[in-house]
Each structure stands twice: as C-alpha cells, then as structure tokens.
C-alpha cells in the first residue's frame, strides 16, 4: 500500500478517492485562472518557497494543511474547498490535509520544464492533463 493510499483513509474510515482529489486540485487551478494564477496566488499568500519548489525540477517542498488552507482562504478559494468537502461528505480539514499532499504533485506535473506556462497557454487548463497524475499517485505505485 502506497503512502498516498494510506493518506486517503482516516481513522473513521472516511476516504476521498484519488480521482476526487485530482478533480478538486483541478477545480482550484481552474478557478484561480490556470497554473499561473494558482501559483501567483499561493506565492502572494505565504507559500512562495514551497510553490517555487513545486514548479522547479527539484524535490517538492511540503506544506501543512493549515498553511494551504490559510493561503487558499486568503486568496479567495476557500469556498472551493468548502463546496468540495460538502459534496464529498468529508470535513474540510481532512480534505485540506489530502490536498496538501496532492496539490504539489499536480503543480509539478503541470510544469514539467520547471516553468509556469504563460497565461494564454494554461488559461485553458484542461482537467484531462491531470488524468495521468492520478494513475501515478494512486495506481499500483506502492
């Protein structure tokens, strides 16, 4: 069982599927105006070093669920997390804990050359571009 498989379940047995997490990450990127919008917003709200590591070609710096939640809330995307948690039937804090693990991989996946795509290129963000990530993170990569 992989680390992310363990992450998906909590002590009460509540779980969010990997595809649902990827979908929520995609919604955040889309609502922020693409990868460029999301990375700019997160950088402006205290996650600059972490976001640079996600975009860069080195290791991804971790962020806590509290850090991510605060940055998303301050950046105007807190409602996306609240709505998604409601639809998925999980506590928003649990969803943030899982997103804090998945979002760095999503941004990393969408910036393979260590560069954030220009607004015109990523403005038409396609959730399908994250489909391969779900297989890598939640497949049989144990």
Secondary structure, 3 states (H helix, E strand, C coil): CCHHHHHHECCCCCECCHHHHHHHHHHHHHHCCCHHHHHHHHHHHHHHHHHHHHHCCCCCCCCCHHHHHHHHHHCCCHHHHHHHHHHHCCCHHHHHHHHHHHHHHHHHHHCCCCCCCCHHHHCCCCHHHHHHHHHHHHCCCC
